[in-house]
Amino acid sequence: MNTQFNRTRPRGAALAVALALTTVGGAVVSLPQPVLAQSQHSAQPSLRVSKVSSVDDKSIDITFNKALGSDILQFAAANSAYAAQYIKVSGGVAGGADAALDGRPLSQIAGTTVRPLDTPDHRTLRVVLGAGATLDGHTYELWFDGGSDKLGDLFFRSADGGVLPGSSTKQSKFRGNPQDAALASISSAEQVDSRTVDVTFAGTVWSGMPVGAYTGSDITLTSGDSSVHPVYVESLTGTNQRGYRLYFGADLNRDATYQLTLGTRLRLTTNAGQATAEVGATVAGGGGAYAAPGIAGAEVAASGDRIEVRFSHRIAKAGDLAVKETKTGVSGTNVTADQVRALLRFTGLSTTSGKDVNQALRDDAAYFSDASTLVIKLDSGQTFRAGARGSVALAQGAVTDVTGTASTGTASVPVRAPKHFTSPGTGFNPNGPDYLKVDMHATTVFERYDYKVSDDGVSVRQDGVADKVVGQTIKTIEVENKYIKATFAPSYGGRLLSIIYKPTGHDLLYTNPVGTPYGFSSAAPGTPGNSPFYQNWLMVYGGVFPTLTEAEHGKYWNVPWDYKINESNGKFSLTMTKTDDVDYPFKPSKYVHGATGIKTSVTYSVDARKPTVDMAVSLNNPNAEDKQFEYWTCTTLAPGAPSNSGSPTMSVVSPVKTVYRDPGYKWMESVEQAAGPAGSGLLKLDKLKQMSNWTNSGIAYGQDLATMQQGNWWGVVNHENDEGVIRVGDNTKTPGMKFWEWGQNGSFDTNVYSKGNSARPYIELWAGASMKFFTPATLKAGQTLSWTETFLPTMDLGDVTNANTNGAADVKVDASGNVTSRLFSTKIGQRLHATLVDAATGKTLDKSAFTGTVNTAVKLEGKVAPGAQARLVLTDAKGATLLTAESGT
């Protein structure tokens, strides 16, 4: 199911562009995709400083012999104080303006920053000196000094894995430039065409220029008595943060003289600091008419099962569908088959089964990877004929770009399938034997910001977090069978950290590549805190883990659990236990349950013959009195991608029809329709299923799970490749379902090295013993409450109607009574039967005898009377029912 396009591109479910973009204080720096944990012992040639130079009296450019690694580029962009700790400069004159350059770390000069310069080759870091130092025309020496740390361990390494060797470098001489650093000014502004103006600043602008859709009034183009504002601002990559393109929503007069004004509220910041006056320039005329958006090109993937269509402009609307875009250029907007058919006209291309493109599309047929790229997927089992030729054209007026210009041309663009299809493999052998392998001595490294625990032994305060990332080695237990590899971390919150599905090589869960403490208390030390979290701080790691006996992430998310292991007859179990004996005196006042004494047991199980992980939870109250408590299983879900990636196309699959939005997140009411009286907080669950519609972070709670006929499951699907993960449980015992997401922009605009910003690209769903946070359940004296949760992969499903441990199915009936259904079973390699019936009459509509496979669903079709429903039934070879899924329930 992995797919690559013909031209080389970085792998990563989150982005389909060659460069990731990192927002830095309003400007955008073009950076490669993050690649973490490069080896410091790389055989690649070492990184070295090739040139040091000065642009003005406040800046020093450090240029290396090759492209810098994305980790140091991202780190420096997110944390401009970081690299200054390890850079020293000497050569200042006693009593002079450069006297502070005496060999001390530059971080000791208040206000000094080190950030990546947006050059095409990503080889340069720029030091901007703080107010305590200015360069004169003297000769200086610059060097890196990591103290007791190796520079490679401090992320000073190249994109190919080479490192700055050792703990320090030799001194590099350079001459200071005594020219005064200048505040922001424009060196040129000119019309590119009737709707775009290119602006080039005289020097690097570190922050202040907006990026993306623009609705402000601080950028103004004036001619005579008329003025206009741009509707979109694009940062031009590789211009040292100097170049921007402004897009306007109406044609400019190419014969008029325009004056461009950038207002003071933008706070344009250069090496000299923040602009204190308006910045302006006369716009040079020129350029032709603005071209309407069209198809710039189209190509078939190397795997032969999808087409990438590239548009000439960023698209704001495709038909009636709004195309979402984050500031860093990520879209993730999902497009149905009917919407694709309304947008595009394919001719001449056919599949090996003889179907044309329109007939061979999936229901969830396409997605925008960015606002100018639409990826169209064929249904499973469909591929283009090798070497086939055809064309694609836009329907009249099909798309509208960011300037509001609609497409006009309908000319065809040629498309040609590769002569030979290739698809990268994962090494999975579907015919291999079943087996179980356990490594009880495995470790993993959690890259995280260094911190110190406060004197209370529990909390972390903001001033206790260093400007440094360290690797925390965590002991883990790795269990693998033919289908999955599961990683458990008893020593870090009793969690299931990862489930790699071997047929694709992708993780079902999310693991944070860089942890950062956040959510600190601002109350005085030694007094009850006011953090959202029990311990007055939190740090996201990921995976699946139990939280108890308080809300949010509970008390034990980062501490060791006791555990024991059992392995016999091809089955592995890991039982972790924790007794609730903690009553932290400085907890926030909303945490009220104290030390309940409740004994929690969580047993994770893996069977050699199954692609699933079971999580059996048992809560026992040994006390002579009833105890109120909260228990939640927290899951960070991001299927169909590497462990520390997520797809912007992800959506929640769930039987839930109604959610209650937390009172703090009223923005949801602008996305969803009300499902109850005004002020009730009840909303329909439709648009909020899609991650791209989460315009902000938020909390919502699914309703009625415990009473639904098909309500013992929920999960997430990645629409880039239709890989998913389902959690199956007993929702009479875990009736609570909490949604948390960071928001589409928060997830995909966040630099993972941003200190204190833990937003990440996953969907966080929770299963609770009570209905919502801070609404407790009660465990009676002597009572034990137990249930089992199962985590399983799904393949080839864009949605789910019902699921259990035997698989998942999707059944749809349209307004005309046409029935389509898909079924993916975890009974891989077994002989199975699927039957589609009319739910009212029991009449068989379609059926199939098949063997369960690792990567495709069985598809059945039929027709019922308009308004009627259909039922899909899965049985084994003996006729025992394994799963039923009924539409409309």
SVG drawing of the C-alpha trace seen along z (x, -y; Angstrom):
<svg xmlns="http://www.w3.org/2000/svg" viewBox="-39 -61 81 87">
<polyline fill="none" stroke="black" stroke-width="0.4" points="0.0,0.0 3.0,-2.3 3.0,-4.7 5.7,-6.8 5.4,-9.2 8.0,-9.1 10.0,-12.1 12.0,-11.9 10.2,-13.3 10.7,-12.9 8.5,-10.3 6.1,-11.6 2.4,-11.3 2.0,-14.8 3.4,-16.5 3.6,-15.9 5.9,-18.8 9.7,-18.8 10.2,-21.1 8.6,-21.4 8.0,-25.0 8.5,-26.2 6.7,-29.4 9.0,-31.7 7.3,-34.7 5.3,-35.5 7.9,-34.8 8.4,-31.4 11.7,-29.6 12.0,-26.8 13.4,-23.7 13.8,-20.1 11.6,-17.5 12.7,-16.7 14.9,-13.5 15.6,-12.7 18.2,-10.5 20.9,-10.6 23.9,-8.7 26.7,-10.7 29.0,-7.9 28.0,-8.4 30.5,-7.4 29.7,-10.5 32.4,-13.2 32.4,-15.5 30.5,-18.8 32.8,-21.8 32.7,-25.6 33.7,-26.8 33.2,-30.5 32.4,-33.1 31.4,-36.6 29.6,-39.7 26.7,-41.4 26.6,-44.4 27.6,-45.5 25.1,-43.2 25.3,-39.9 27.7,-37.0 26.9,-34.4 28.3,-31.0 28.4,-28.9 29.1,-25.2 30.6,-22.9 27.3,-21.2 23.6,-21.3 22.8,-21.3 20.6,-18.6 17.0,-19.4 17.2,-18.9 19.6,-21.8 17.8,-24.0 14.4,-23.3 15.9,-23.7 17.5,-27.0 14.3,-28.2 12.1,-27.3 14.6,-28.3 16.8,-31.1 18.6,-31.1 19.8,-27.5 22.9,-27.6 24.2,-30.7 25.1,-28.6 27.8,-26.8 29.2,-29.6 32.1,-31.8 33.6,-34.9 36.8,-36.7 38.6,-39.8 36.8,-42.7 38.7,-45.7 38.7,-46.7 36.2,-49.5 34.9,-49.3 31.4,-48.4 32.7,-44.9 34.3,-44.4 31.7,-41.7 33.1,-39.5 35.8,-38.2 35.4,-34.4 32.3,-33.9 29.3,-32.0 27.2,-34.3 24.2,-33.4 25.7,-35.5 25.1,-38.6 21.5,-39.3 19.2,-39.2 21.6,-37.3 19.9,-35.0 21.1,-32.3 18.7,-31.3 18.8,-29.5 19.1,-31.7 16.8,-30.7 19.4,-30.0 18.7,-27.5 21.4,-25.2 20.5,-25.4 24.1,-25.8 24.1,-29.1 23.2,-30.1 23.1,-33.8 24.1,-35.2 22.4,-38.5 24.1,-40.1 22.1,-41.4 22.2,-45.0 25.4,-44.4 27.7,-44.0 28.4,-45.5 31.0,-44.5 33.7,-47.0 36.0,-46.6 38.3,-44.3 39.4,-40.8 37.6,-38.2 37.7,-34.5 34.6,-32.3 34.4,-28.7 31.9,-26.1 32.4,-24.8 30.1,-22.1 31.9,-21.9 31.5,-18.3 29.1,-17.4 30.0,-16.4 28.8,-18.8 27.1,-16.0 25.0,-15.2 24.0,-18.9 22.4,-18.5 25.3,-20.2 25.2,-17.8 24.6,-17.8 21.7,-16.5 23.7,-13.4 24.6,-12.5 28.1,-14.1 28.7,-15.9 30.9,-18.7 33.6,-16.4 34.5,-16.4 33.4,-19.0 34.9,-22.1 36.1,-23.4 39.1,-25.4 38.8,-29.1 37.6,-30.7 38.8,-34.2 36.5,-36.9 36.5,-40.7 33.6,-42.6 31.5,-44.9 31.1,-48.2 28.1,-49.2 25.1,-49.9 22.4,-47.3 19.3,-48.8 15.7,-48.6 13.3,-47.1 13.2,-48.7 12.1,-47.6 14.7,-47.4 12.2,-46.7 8.5,-46.2 7.1,-45.3 4.0,-44.0 4.5,-40.4 1.1,-40.5 -2.2,-42.2 -2.9,-40.4 0.6,-39.8 3.3,-42.1 6.7,-40.9 8.4,-42.6 12.1,-42.3 13.4,-43.7 16.9,-45.2 17.8,-42.7 16.5,-39.6 13.2,-40.1 13.1,-37.7 9.4,-38.3 6.4,-40.4 5.3,-39.5 2.2,-37.4 2.0,-34.2 -1.0,-32.5 -4.6,-33.9 -4.6,-37.5 -7.6,-39.5 -5.7,-42.3 -5.3,-46.0 -1.6,-46.6 -0.4,-45.9 -1.8,-48.5 -1.5,-49.3 -2.6,-52.8 -3.1,-54.6 -4.7,-58.1 -7.8,-57.9 -8.1,-54.1 -6.4,-51.4 -6.5,-47.7 -5.1,-45.0 -3.7,-41.6 -5.8,-38.5 -2.8,-36.1 0.9,-36.5 3.5,-34.0 7.1,-33.7 9.5,-33.1 11.8,-30.4 15.6,-30.6 15.6,-34.4 17.3,-34.8 13.8,-35.8 13.8,-38.8 11.3,-37.9 7.5,-37.9 4.7,-37.7 1.4,-39.6 -1.8,-38.3 -4.8,-40.6 -8.4,-39.8 -9.0,-42.1 -7.0,-43.2 -4.5,-46.1 -4.3,-48.8 -1.0,-48.1 -0.8,-51.7 -1.3,-53.2 1.4,-54.1 1.0,-52.3 2.5,-53.0 3.0,-50.0 2.8,-50.6 3.6,-48.1 2.1,-49.3 3.9,-49.5 1.6,-47.0 3.3,-44.3 6.4,-44.8 8.8,-44.0 12.0,-42.8 15.5,-42.8 19.1,-42.5 18.6,-46.1 15.4,-45.3 11.7,-46.1 10.6,-48.8 9.2,-51.9 7.7,-53.5 5.8,-52.5 7.8,-50.9 7.0,-51.8 8.0,-51.7 6.8,-52.7 5.6,-49.7 7.1,-49.3 4.6,-48.6 4.8,-45.7 3.7,-42.2 0.8,-40.8 -2.6,-39.7 -3.1,-37.3 -3.6,-33.8 -6.6,-31.9 -5.8,-28.7 -5.4,-25.6 -3.7,-22.2 0.1,-22.6 0.8,-18.9 -0.3,-15.4 1.5,-12.1 0.7,-8.6 2.4,-7.2 5.2,-4.7 2.8,-2.1 0.2,-2.8 -2.7,-3.2 -3.0,-7.0 -2.6,-10.3 -1.2,-13.5 -2.7,-16.6 -0.8,-19.9 -2.5,-23.2 -0.8,-26.4 -2.0,-28.4 -3.0,-27.6 -6.6,-26.6 -9.1,-28.1 -12.2,-26.2 -12.7,-23.0 -16.3,-23.3 -18.1,-24.1 -15.4,-22.4 -13.2,-24.8 -9.6,-23.7 -7.9,-24.1 -4.3,-25.2 -2.1,-25.7 0.5,-28.4 3.2,-25.9 1.3,-24.8 -0.3,-21.6 -3.8,-20.9 -5.3,-17.5 -8.7,-18.4 -10.5,-15.1 -12.4,-14.9 -15.1,-12.4 -15.4,-10.5 -18.5,-12.6 -16.5,-15.7 -13.6,-14.5 -16.0,-13.7 -17.4,-17.2 -13.9,-18.7 -12.0,-16.7 -12.5,-15.1 -10.2,-12.0 -9.9,-10.6 -7.9,-7.7 -6.7,-6.2 -8.0,-2.8 -7.2,-0.2 -6.1,3.3 -9.7,4.4 -10.9,2.3 -12.5,-0.5 -11.9,-4.1 -10.8,-6.5 -14.3,-7.6 -15.4,-4.0 -12.3,-3.0 -12.2,-5.7 -12.6,-5.0 -15.5,-6.6 -12.9,-8.7 -11.3,-9.3 -8.7,-12.1 -7.1,-14.6 -5.2,-17.8 -1.7,-17.3 -1.2,-21.0 -3.4,-23.7 -2.0,-23.2 -1.8,-19.4 -4.7,-16.9 -3.8,-13.2 -6.5,-10.9 -6.7,-7.3 -8.0,-4.3 -9.9,-1.7 -8.0,1.3 -7.2,3.9 -7.2,1.2 -4.1,0.1 -3.6,-1.7 -2.3,0.2 1.5,-0.1 2.5,-2.7 -1.1,-3.9 -1.6,-7.4 -4.5,-9.7 -5.3,-13.2 -7.0,-15.2 -8.9,-18.5 -10.7,-20.8 -14.4,-21.2 -15.5,-24.8 -15.0,-26.9 -14.1,-23.9 -11.6,-25.6 -11.1,-29.0 -7.7,-30.2 -6.6,-32.3 -7.2,-35.5 -10.8,-34.5 -10.1,-33.8 -12.1,-30.9 -10.6,-28.5 -11.6,-29.1 -9.6,-26.8 -10.7,-23.2 -7.7,-22.2 -6.4,-18.7 -3.1,-18.0 -1.4,-14.7 -1.0,-11.9 1.2,-8.8 1.5,-5.8 5.0,-4.4 6.0,-1.5 6.9,0.4 5.3,0.1 7.2,0.3 6.1,0.3 8.5,0.2 8.3,3.3 8.4,3.7 9.9,7.2 6.7,8.7 6.2,12.3 2.5,13.2 3.3,16.9 5.7,17.0 5.0,19.1 3.3,17.7 5.8,16.9 6.2,14.9 9.4,13.1 9.9,11.3 12.8,8.9 12.7,8.1 15.9,6.0 15.0,3.5 15.4,-0.3 14.2,-3.4 15.4,-6.9 12.9,-9.7 14.3,-13.0 13.0,-15.7 13.8,-19.1 16.1,-18.8 14.3,-19.7 14.7,-19.5 12.0,-18.3 11.1,-20.8 11.8,-20.4 8.4,-18.8 9.7,-15.8 6.8,-15.9 6.3,-19.1 8.4,-20.9 8.3,-24.6 8.8,-26.7 12.1,-28.0 13.3,-24.5 13.3,-23.6 16.7,-24.1 17.3,-25.3 18.6,-21.9 17.2,-18.6 18.6,-15.3 17.9,-11.7 16.2,-9.8 16.8,-6.1 13.7,-4.1 13.7,-0.3 11.1,1.3 9.7,4.7 9.3,5.5 7.0,8.2 6.5,9.2 4.6,11.8 4.2,12.2 1.9,9.2 2.8,6.6 5.6,5.3 4.4,3.9 6.6,1.9 5.7,1.5 7.2,-0.9 6.2,0.2 8.7,-2.3 7.0,-5.2 3.3,-5.2 2.6,-1.6 2.1,-2.3 1.8,-0.6 4.1,-2.9 3.9,-1.6 2.1,1.0 3.9,1.3 1.7,3.1 4.4,5.1 2.6,5.4 2.9,1.6 5.6,0.8 3.5,-2.0 2.6,-2.6 -1.0,-2.6 0.0,-5.0 1.9,-8.3 5.1,-8.8 6.3,-12.3 9.8,-12.9 10.6,-15.8 9.0,-16.1 8.6,-19.5 7.2,-20.2 4.1,-22.5 1.0,-23.4 3.0,-24.7 1.5,-26.2 2.0,-29.9 1.2,-29.6 4.0,-30.1 6.1,-27.0 4.8,-25.1 1.2,-26.1 -1.7,-24.4 -1.0,-24.7 -3.3,-26.1 -2.1,-23.9 -4.6,-22.0 -2.7,-18.8 -2.4,-17.0 1.3,-17.3 1.3,-20.9 2.9,-20.0 2.7,-17.5 4.8,-16.2 3.4,-14.4 5.0,-11.1 2.3,-9.1 1.0,-5.6 -1.8,-4.1 -1.8,-4.3 -4.0,-4.1 -4.8,-7.2 -6.0,-7.1 -7.5,-8.0 -8.0,-11.6 -9.0,-13.3 -6.7,-14.6 -3.6,-12.5 -3.9,-11.3 -1.1,-10.7 1.0,-8.0 1.6,-8.9 5.4,-9.2 6.3,-6.8 7.2,-3.1 4.5,-0.5 5.2,2.9 5.0,5.6 5.3,9.3 5.5,11.3 4.0,14.6 4.7,16.4 3.2,19.7 1.5,21.5 2.2,18.7 0.7,16.1 2.5,13.2 1.1,11.2 2.5,8.3 0.6,7.4 1.3,3.9 0.0,2.9 -0.4,-0.3 -2.0,-1.0 -3.3,-4.5 -1.5,-5.6 -0.5,-9.2 -2.1,-12.4 0.1,-15.2 -0.4,-18.1 0.2,-20.8 -2.2,-19.5 -4.7,-22.0 -7.9,-22.2 -10.1,-20.6 -8.4,-17.2 -10.4,-15.9 -10.2,-12.1 -7.0,-11.8 -5.3,-8.4 -8.2,-6.0 -6.3,-2.8 -7.8,-1.5 -5.6,1.3 -5.3,1.1 -4.1,4.0 -3.5,3.6 -2.6,6.7 -1.4,6.3 -1.6,9.4 -0.2,10.5 -1.1,13.7 1.2,15.2 -1.7,15.6 -3.4,12.2 -2.5,8.6 -4.0,7.2 -3.0,6.1 -5.4,6.7 -5.5,4.4 -7.4,6.0 -8.1,3.4 -9.1,4.3 -9.9,1.8 -10.4,3.2 -11.5,1.3 -10.2,3.2 -11.6,0.6 -14.6,1.0 -16.1,-2.1 -17.1,-3.2 -14.6,-5.3 -15.1,-7.9 -12.5,-7.9 -11.8,-8.5 -10.2,-6.1 -9.5,-6.8 -7.5,-5.0 -5.7,-7.7 -4.8,-6.9 -2.7,-9.0 -3.7,-7.7 -2.0,-8.4 -2.3,-5.2 -0.8,-4.7 2.4,-6.7 5.8,-6.5 5.7,-6.6 6.3,-10.3 4.2,-11.4 0.5,-12.0 -1.6,-12.7 -3.6,-15.9 -6.2,-13.7 -7.0,-11.7 -10.6,-11.4 -12.3,-9.9 -14.5,-6.8 -17.1,-6.3 -20.8,-5.3 -21.3,-8.5 -23.8,-10.9 -23.7,-13.6 -21.0,-15.3 -21.0,-17.6 -18.4,-20.3 -16.6,-21.4 -17.7,-25.0 -14.2,-26.3 -14.3,-25.6 -17.2,-27.5 -15.5,-27.7 -16.9,-24.2 -20.3,-25.8 -19.1,-27.6 -18.1,-24.2 -21.0,-21.8 -24.8,-22.1 -26.5,-22.2 -28.0,-18.9 -29.8,-20.3 -31.2,-23.5 -29.2,-26.7 -26.5,-26.6 -26.7,-22.9 -23.3,-22.3 -24.7,-19.4 -23.5,-19.3 -23.8,-16.8 -20.7,-14.9 -20.1,-15.3 -17.5,-17.8 -15.5,-17.4 -14.8,-13.9 -12.2,-15.3 -9.0,-16.6 -8.8,-19.4 -12.0,-20.9 -10.5,-21.4 -9.7,-25.0 -8.5,-25.1 -7.6,-22.8 -10.6,-21.5 -12.4,-18.9 -15.6,-17.2 -17.4,-14.1 -19.1,-11.5 -22.7,-10.7 -24.8,-7.6 -22.0,-5.0 -23.3,-2.7 -26.7,-2.4 -25.9,-2.0 -26.4,1.3 -23.1,0.9 -21.3,-1.2 -18.4,0.8 -15.7,-0.7 -14.1,-3.9 -10.9,-4.8 -9.1,-6.8 -8.5,-6.4 -5.7,-7.9 -7.2,-8.8 -3.9,-9.0 -3.7,-5.3 -6.9,-4.1 -5.0,-2.5 -6.7,-2.8 -6.7,-1.8 -9.8,-0.7 -10.2,-0.4 -12.8,2.2 -14.1,2.3 -17.2,2.7 -18.7,-0.7 -21.3,0.2 -18.2,0.2 -16.4,-2.6 -19.3,-4.9 -17.0,-8.0 -15.4,-9.0 -13.3,-12.1 -12.0,-13.9 -8.9,-16.0 -7.1,-17.5 -4.5,-20.3 -6.2,-21.8 -5.0,-21.4 -2.8,-24.4 -1.5,-23.6 -0.7,-20.1 1.1,-20.9 2.5,-24.4 4.3,-23.5 8.1,-23.1 8.6,-20.0 11.6,-21.8 9.3,-24.6 9.9,-24.8 6.6,-24.6 4.5,-23.9 3.4,-20.3 1.0,-20.4 1.5,-17.4 -0.2,-15.7 -2.3,-13.0 -5.9,-12.4 -6.3,-11.8 -9.3,-9.7 -10.0,-8.6 -12.2,-5.7 -13.5,-6.5 -15.3,-4.8 -17.3,-8.1 -18.9,-10.4 -16.5,-13.3 -13.5,-14.7 -14.2,-15.8 -17.4,-13.7 -16.4,-10.7 -17.5,-7.1 -18.0,-5.1 -16.4,-1.8 -18.2,-0.2 -16.5,1.3 -14.9,4.6 -16.0,4.2 -13.9,5.1 -14.6,3.5 -12.9,5.1 -13.1,5.0 -10.8,5.6 -9.9,3.1 -8.4,4.4 -6.4,2.3 -6.5,3.6 -5.5,2.4 -7.9,1.8 -7.0,1.7 -8.8,0.5 -11.6,-1.2 -12.5,-4.9 -15.2,-4.7 -16.5,-2.1 -20.1,-1.1 -19.3,1.5 -16.3,3.3 -15.2,5.9 -12.1,8.0 -12.7,10.0 -12.6,6.9 -14.4,3.9 -17.0,3.2 -18.5,0.2 -22.0,0.4 -23.5,-2.5 -26.9,-2.9 -27.5,-6.0 -30.8,-7.8 -31.6,-5.5 -31.0,-2.3 -27.6,-1.5 -25.6,0.5 -21.8,0.5 -19.9,2.3 -16.4,3.2 -15.1,5.6 -11.6,6.1 -11.1,9.1 -8.3,9.7 -8.8,13.4 -5.9,13.3 -5.3,16.5 -8.6,18.1 -11.4,19.1 -14.3,16.7 -17.7,15.8 -19.3,12.4 -23.0,11.9 -24.8,8.7 -28.5,8.8 -31.5,6.6 -32.0,5.8 -35.8,5.7 -36.4,8.8 -33.2,10.9 -32.8,11.3 -29.2,11.9 -27.9,9.1 -24.3,10.3 -21.9,12.8 -18.3,13.8 -16.2,16.7 -12.6,15.5 -9.4,15.8 -8.6,13.0 -5.7,10.9 -3.4,8.3 -4.1,5.3 -7.4,5.4 -11.1,5.4 -13.8,7.6 -16.3,5.5 -20.0,6.4 -22.7,4.4 -26.4,4.6 -29.6,2.6 -32.5,2.1 -35.7,0.0 -35.0,-3.7 -34.9,-4.4 -34.3,-0.7 -31.1,0.6 -28.6,3.3 -26.6,5.7 -23.2,7.2 -22.5,10.5 -19.1,12.1 -19.0,15.8 -16.2,18.4 -16.0,21.7 -18.3,23.4 -21.0,20.7 -20.4,19.0 -21.1,15.3 -18.0,13.1 -19.3,9.6 -22.5,7.9 -22.6,4.3 -25.9,2.6 -26.3,-0.7 -28.3,-3.4 -27.9,-2.1"/>
</svg>
